[in-house]
Amino acid sequence: MEGGISNGRSSSQSRRNWAKWVLIFAAAYNLVSGAWVVLSPLSAFHLANMPKPRYPEIWQCVGMIVGVYGVGYAVAAYDPIRHWPIVLVGLLGKVLGPIGFVDAAMRGALPWKMGWTIITNDLIWWIPFGLILYRAWRGECWVDKPVTVTNRSQDALTSSRT
């Protein structure tokens, strides 16, 4: 690069790496927090000074679901554009979860102090997931794969034009 230092990466590689690392971090976060809930389902209630739930197994199922999201994010990190539906499902959960929390808190079913979890579990992911989905909608390809045009596909293109 003239007049500057080049790291040898194109701008599409930088974008791909950014999305990849966001999804890897989301995968790790979900796997760790999901495992924590499965292995110690009452600990969050103790930390918040809340009464323990009558059926902690339901909370453990939530932890399992969170962990499964983590597996999905790890898969999506390989190719964020190709696996955009995983990112979409994740974003939907991260939008609908806070809506459900606000509803429960307004009804008095959950204390407002539990809202701090919404920041790390949901809100911080809205912009990066949204950007990944926007780029998928625009049809950007972040995977560096050569495109090969064979004689057969070239003939099909030619015949479709005539």
N, C-alpha and C positions, 0 to 999 in steps of 0.2 A: 504494500500500500504506500503510495507516495505521500510524503510529508507526515507520516505517522507510523505507529507500530501496528503490525497486523498479527493477530493471533492465529491466522490460518483458517478461521471459521467464517462461513458466510452468514448473512443475517438470518437466513432460513434455519441454519444449524443452531444459531443462538436462540431463536424462538422455539425450536423443537426441544432444545435442552432445557429451556425455562419451563415449558409445560411438563416435560418429563420429570424434572425435579420437584415441581409442585405436586404431581401425582404420586411420586415416590414418598414424599413427606406426608401426604394425606394417607397413603397406605400404611406407613409406619404408625402414624398417630392413631388411626382407626384400629389397627391390629393390637397396639398396646392398650388403648383405652377399652376396647372390647374384651380383651383377655382379663383386664383388671376387674371389670364388672362381672364376668363369668366366674372368676376365681374368688372374688371378694365382694359379693353383691350388696352387702350391708355397709361397706366402708363409706360410700358417698353419703348415705343417710346419717352415719355417725359424724362425718365431717361437717355436715350442714345442721347438726343438732335437730334432725327430723326424726319422728317416730319410725321405727323400722316397718317395712311393708308386711302385710299379712302373708303375701305369697312372693317371696324373693325370687322364686324360679321364673316368674314373669320378667323380672328385671334382668335375670341371667339370659333370658331369650333376647332381650334388647341388646345385651352385650354381644351375643352371638351374631345378631344382625349387623351390628357395627363392625365386628370383625370381618364378616363376609363382604361388606362394603370395602374394607381394606384390601381384600384379595382382588376385588374388581378394580380398584384404583391402581394396584400393582400391574395388572394386565393392561389397563389403559395407558400406563406410563410408557409401554413399549411403542405405541403409536397412537398418540392422543386424538388425531383426526379420525383414524379408522375406527377407534373405539369410543367415539363421541357419545353413543347411547349410554355407556356406563357413566360418563361424566354428567350427562343430563339427569339420569336417575339420582345420582349423588346430589346434584344441585337442587332437584325437587325436594329431596329429603331435608336439605339444609335450609330451604325456604319454608316448607310446611312444618318442620319441627318448631321453629320459633313461634309460628302462628298458633300451634297447639299449646305451647308453653304459655303464651300471653292469655289465651282463653282459660287455661287451667288456673293461672295465677289470679285472673280477674274474678273467677268463681270461688277463689279461696282454697282450691284443691291442692295447689302448690305454693310454697312461699316465694315471694319475689326474689329473695336472696339466692335462690337457685338459678336465677337468670344469668349469673356470671358464666355459667357453663355454655350458654348460647354463644358467647363471643368466640371461644376456641373450638367448640364443636360445629358451629354453623357460620357465623358472620364472616370470619376471616377467609372463608373459602368462596364467598359469593363472587367477588371480582375475578380471581384467577380462573375459577370454573366457567364463569360467564365469558371470559376472554377466549378460553379454549373452544367453547361452543360457538362463539362468534366466528372464529377462524375456520371452524369446521363448516359452518353455514356458508362462508365465503368460498369454500372449496379448496382451501390451501392444502398443499401436500407437504408434510414435514419429513417424509421418509425418502431418503436418497436412493431410489431404485431406478435403474436405467429402463427406459421404455424401448421395447424392441418392436419394430414394425416388420412383420413377415410379408412375403409376397401374397399370401392368402388374404391377410387383413388389408393389405394395400389394394388388392383387387376388389375386395368388398367395399372399401371406401370409394373407389373409382366408379364401380357399378351403381352405387347408391346415389351418386351425383348426377348420373345420366338418366 
